[in-house]
Amino acid sequence: MKFLRYGPPGAEKPGLLDAEGGLRDLSAHVQDLAGTTLSPESLGALAALDTANLPLVAGSPRIGPCVGGVGKFLAIGLNYADHAAEAGMDLPQEPIVFSKATSCIVGPNDDVEIPRGSKATDWEVELGFVIGKTAKYVTEAEALEHVAGYCVINDVSERDFQIRRSGQWIKGKSADTFGPIGPWLVTPDEVGNPQDLALWLSVNGARRQDGSTRTMHFTVAQIIAHLSQFMSLHPGDVIATGTPPGVGMGMKPPVYLKPGDVMELGVAGLGVQRQAVRAAE
């Protein structure tokens, strides 16, 4: 199933995409796609509904982040062998983990702001996943049982803030609008193997990133097992798994986003995002 949230920021309603591409409202069945609603049992009950009897949403409403009430927004750095080579860095022995502030989360087609003082705002298409049931000290073999679904994430990054401004990467990863998520939360049964998905990103129509999750250094299962040794992962937590080569920082000379640019990006089977870039007010 492809679940989604639609409506104005802060007032999104739960919905799903039917087989014909229509948007169906789930408000009569769940308040939001958040927390315990993301459990396997709850999503299974929603998937069993007769889609044809759900209200069809008219028009073209804004699509919001595909999950609400996010508790933790975690990400993995240097997780693609070809991206690490592009950056001139060795692959890590253990996953590099950093946080993005949840206040950066926006919908898949909302504008992206270049923050004040930015010198190097960059793009990163990533496979994301959302936790559906609590994961604590889980094994790699058990890990994927804890995934509610997969989604597209643009891990927008300010490289000067991230690398040269001292402290943790979170400073360069958390500006408002730096976390577009969605459009859909796609359930694992529909995704199949998360380690065999193509992903891509274009800026102003020019293809910048082309990759595959086959080249991920640490798999989704390995990431969950690793993180769960250090913290409990709860329903609604979002994890971004790293980006393939083609980021602006890796170009020679580097190329970064500027107001007026348009990013388009997607992951096979998980939908497409489109963001216009503007300066922060």
C-alpha positions as CSV (number, residue, x, y, z in Angstrom):
1,M,0.0,0.0,0.0
2,K,1.0,3.6,-0.5
3,F,0.0,5.8,2.5
4,L,0.2,9.5,2.5
5,R,-0.8,12.7,4.3
6,Y,-2.5,15.6,2.6
7,G,-3.6,19.1,3.5
8,P,-2.2,22.4,4.9
9,P,1.0,22.2,7.0
10,G,0.2,21.2,10.5
11,A,-3.3,20.1,9.6
12,E,-2.6,17.1,7.3
13,K,-5.1,14.2,7.0
14,P,-4.3,10.6,6.5
15,G,-4.9,9.0,3.1
16,L,-3.8,6.3,0.7
17,L,-3.2,6.1,-3.0
18,D,-5.6,3.7,-4.8
19,A,-4.7,1.5,-7.7
20,E,-5.9,4.1,-10.2
21,G,-3.8,6.9,-8.6
22,G,-6.7,8.5,-6.7
23,L,-6.3,9.9,-3.3
24,R,-8.6,8.3,-0.7
25,D,-9.3,9.7,2.7
26,L,-8.6,7.6,5.8
27,S,-9.8,10.2,8.4
28,A,-12.8,8.0,9.5
29,H,-10.5,5.2,10.4
30,V,-7.3,6.8,11.9
31,Q,-6.5,10.3,13.1
32,D,-3.0,10.4,11.6
33,L,-0.2,8.2,10.2
34,A,1.8,8.5,13.3
35,G,2.8,6.5,16.4
36,T,1.0,3.2,17.0
37,T,-1.0,3.7,13.8
38,L,2.2,2.6,12.0
39,S,2.2,-0.8,13.7
40,P,2.0,-3.9,11.4
41,E,-1.4,-4.7,12.8
42,S,-2.8,-1.1,12.3
43,L,-1.4,-0.8,8.8
44,G,-2.6,-4.3,8.0
45,A,-6.2,-3.3,9.0
46,L,-6.0,-0.2,6.9
47,A,-4.8,-2.2,3.9
48,A,-7.7,-4.6,4.3
49,L,-10.3,-1.8,3.9
50,D,-12.4,-1.7,0.7
51,T,-10.6,1.1,-1.0
52,A,-13.5,1.8,-3.4
53,N,-15.7,2.7,-0.4
54,L,-13.2,5.3,1.0
55,P,-14.0,9.0,0.2
56,L,-12.2,10.2,-2.9
57,V,-10.4,13.5,-2.3
58,A,-11.2,16.0,-5.0
59,G,-8.7,18.4,-6.6
60,S,-5.0,18.4,-6.0
61,P,-4.3,19.1,-2.4
62,R,-0.8,19.7,-1.0
63,I,0.9,16.5,-0.1
64,G,2.6,16.6,3.3
65,P,5.3,14.5,5.0
66,C,4.2,10.9,4.8
67,V,4.5,10.4,8.6
68,G,3.5,12.7,11.4
69,G,4.6,13.1,15.0
70,V,8.2,12.1,14.2
71,G,10.2,11.5,17.4
72,K,13.6,11.0,16.0
73,F,15.0,11.9,12.6
74,L,18.3,10.0,12.2
75,A,20.6,9.7,9.2
76,I,23.6,7.6,8.1
77,G,26.7,9.3,6.6
78,L,29.1,8.0,3.9
79,N,27.0,4.9,3.4
80,Y,27.5,4.4,-0.4
81,A,30.9,3.1,-1.6
82,D,30.8,5.3,-4.7
83,H,29.9,8.4,-2.7
84,A,32.7,7.9,-0.2
85,A,35.1,7.6,-3.1
86,E,33.7,10.9,-4.6
87,A,34.3,12.6,-1.2
88,G,37.8,11.2,-1.0
89,M,37.0,9.4,2.3
90,D,37.4,5.9,3.5
91,L,34.3,3.8,4.2
92,P,33.5,3.7,7.9
93,Q,33.9,0.5,10.0
94,E,30.6,1.3,11.7
95,P,27.7,3.5,10.5
96,I,28.2,7.2,10.9
97,V,25.1,8.4,12.7
98,F,23.8,12.0,12.9
99,S,20.5,13.7,13.6
100,K,18.4,16.1,11.7
101,A,16.1,18.3,13.8
102,T,12.5,17.3,13.3
103,S,11.6,20.9,12.7
104,C,13.3,20.6,9.3
105,I,10.6,18.2,8.0
106,V,8.4,19.4,5.2
107,G,6.3,17.9,2.4
108,P,7.9,16.4,-0.7
109,N,6.9,19.4,-2.9
110,D,7.3,22.2,-0.5
111,D,9.9,24.9,-1.1
112,V,13.4,24.5,0.2
113,E,15.0,27.5,1.8
114,I,18.6,28.5,1.6
115,P,19.4,29.6,5.2
116,R,20.8,33.0,6.1
117,G,24.6,32.9,5.8
118,S,24.7,29.8,3.6
119,K,27.6,29.3,1.3
120,A,27.1,25.7,0.3
121,T,23.5,24.4,0.3
122,D,23.6,20.9,-1.3
123,W,21.2,18.1,-2.3
124,E,21.1,14.4,-1.3
125,V,18.5,11.9,-2.6
126,E,18.1,9.1,-0.1
127,L,16.1,6.0,0.7
128,G,14.3,6.5,3.9
129,F,12.4,4.2,6.2
130,V,10.0,4.6,9.1
131,I,9.9,2.4,12.2
132,G,6.6,0.7,12.8
133,K,7.2,-1.1,16.1
134,T,9.8,-0.5,18.9
135,A,13.2,-1.9,18.1
136,K,15.6,-2.5,21.0
137,Y,18.6,-4.8,20.8
138,V,17.3,-6.4,17.7
139,T,19.3,-8.7,15.5
140,E,20.0,-8.1,11.8
141,A,17.7,-11.1,11.0
142,E,14.8,-9.5,13.0
143,A,15.4,-5.9,11.9
144,L,13.1,-5.6,8.8
145,E,10.1,-6.7,10.9
146,H,10.3,-3.3,12.5
147,V,9.9,-1.3,9.3
148,A,6.5,0.3,8.7
149,G,7.4,1.5,5.2
150,Y,9.9,3.2,2.9
151,C,9.9,6.7,1.5
152,V,12.0,9.3,-0.5
153,I,14.0,11.7,1.5
154,N,16.0,14.8,0.4
155,D,18.7,15.2,3.0
156,V,19.4,18.8,2.2
157,S,22.7,19.9,3.7
158,E,24.6,23.1,4.2
159,R,28.2,22.0,3.8
160,D,29.9,25.0,5.3
161,F,27.7,24.7,8.5
162,Q,28.2,20.9,8.5
163,I,32.0,20.7,8.0
164,R,33.6,24.1,8.9
165,R,31.4,25.5,11.6
166,S,32.6,23.1,14.3
167,G,30.6,20.7,16.4
168,Q,28.2,18.0,15.0
169,W,26.8,17.6,11.5
170,I,23.3,18.4,12.8
171,K,24.2,22.1,12.4
172,G,24.4,21.7,8.6
173,K,21.5,19.3,8.3
174,S,18.6,20.9,10.2
175,A,17.7,24.3,8.8
176,D,13.9,24.7,8.2
177,T,12.8,22.8,5.1
178,F,16.0,20.6,5.0
179,G,13.9,17.4,5.4
180,P,11.4,16.8,2.6
181,I,9.8,13.4,3.2
182,G,7.4,11.5,0.9
183,P,5.2,11.6,-1.1
184,W,4.2,8.1,0.0
185,L,5.0,5.7,2.8
186,V,5.2,2.4,0.9
187,T,4.7,-0.8,2.8
188,P,7.5,-3.4,2.8
189,D,5.4,-6.0,0.9
190,E,5.1,-3.6,-2.0
191,V,8.8,-2.5,-2.0
192,G,10.3,-6.0,-1.9
193,N,14.1,-5.9,-1.6
194,P,15.1,-2.4,-0.2
195,Q,18.7,-3.2,-1.4
196,D,17.8,-3.2,-5.1
197,L,16.2,0.2,-5.7
198,A,17.3,2.9,-8.2
199,L,17.4,6.5,-7.0
200,W,18.1,9.7,-8.8
201,L,18.1,13.5,-8.5
202,S,18.1,16.4,-11.0
203,V,18.7,20.1,-10.6
204,N,17.0,22.3,-13.2
205,G,16.5,19.3,-15.4
206,A,20.2,18.2,-15.4
207,R,20.7,14.8,-13.9
208,R,23.1,15.0,-10.9
209,Q,22.6,11.7,-9.1
210,D,22.0,8.2,-10.4
211,G,22.5,5.4,-8.0
212,S,21.2,2.2,-6.6
213,T,20.8,1.0,-3.0
214,R,22.8,-2.1,-4.1
215,T,26.0,0.0,-3.4
216,M,25.0,0.8,0.2
217,H,27.8,-0.1,2.6
218,F,25.4,-0.9,5.5
219,T,22.0,-2.3,4.6
220,V,18.7,-1.3,6.1
221,A,18.7,-4.3,8.3
222,Q,22.3,-3.6,9.5
223,I,21.4,0.0,10.2
224,I,18.4,-0.9,12.4
225,A,20.3,-3.6,14.3
226,H,23.2,-1.2,14.9
227,L,21.1,1.7,16.0
228,S,19.0,-0.5,18.3
229,Q,22.1,-1.3,20.3
230,F,22.4,2.3,21.4
231,M,18.8,3.5,21.6
232,S,15.3,2.3,21.3
233,L,13.7,3.1,17.9
234,H,10.0,3.9,18.3
235,P,7.1,3.9,15.8
236,G,7.3,7.0,13.7
237,D,11.1,7.4,13.9
238,V,12.5,8.2,10.5
239,I,15.9,7.1,9.2
240,A,17.7,8.3,6.1
241,T,20.2,5.7,4.8
242,G,22.8,7.8,2.9
243,T,23.2,9.2,-0.7
244,P,24.9,8.0,-3.9
245,P,27.4,10.1,-5.8
246,G,26.6,13.3,-7.6
247,V,26.2,15.8,-4.8
248,G,27.2,19.4,-5.4
249,M,30.1,19.2,-3.0
250,G,31.7,16.5,-5.2
251,M,31.6,18.4,-8.4
252,K,34.8,20.1,-9.7
253,P,34.4,22.9,-9.0
254,P,31.6,22.4,-6.4
255,V,28.1,23.6,-7.4
256,Y,25.6,24.5,-4.8
257,L,21.9,25.5,-4.8
258,K,20.8,29.0,-5.4
259,P,17.3,30.7,-5.3
260,G,15.3,29.8,-8.4
261,D,16.7,26.3,-8.7
262,V,14.4,23.4,-8.9
263,M,15.2,19.9,-7.6
264,E,13.4,16.7,-8.7
265,L,14.2,13.4,-7.2
266,G,12.9,9.9,-6.7
267,V,13.4,6.3,-5.6
268,A,12.0,3.5,-7.7
269,G,8.5,2.6,-6.6
270,L,8.4,5.3,-3.8
271,G,7.4,8.3,-5.8
272,V,8.9,11.6,-6.9
273,Q,9.6,14.9,-5.1
274,R,9.9,18.4,-6.6
275,Q,11.2,21.4,-4.7
276,A,11.7,25.0,-5.7
277,V,14.6,26.7,-4.0
278,R,14.3,30.2,-2.4
279,A,16.2,32.3,0.1
280,A,15.1,32.2,3.7
281,E,13.2,35.3,4.8
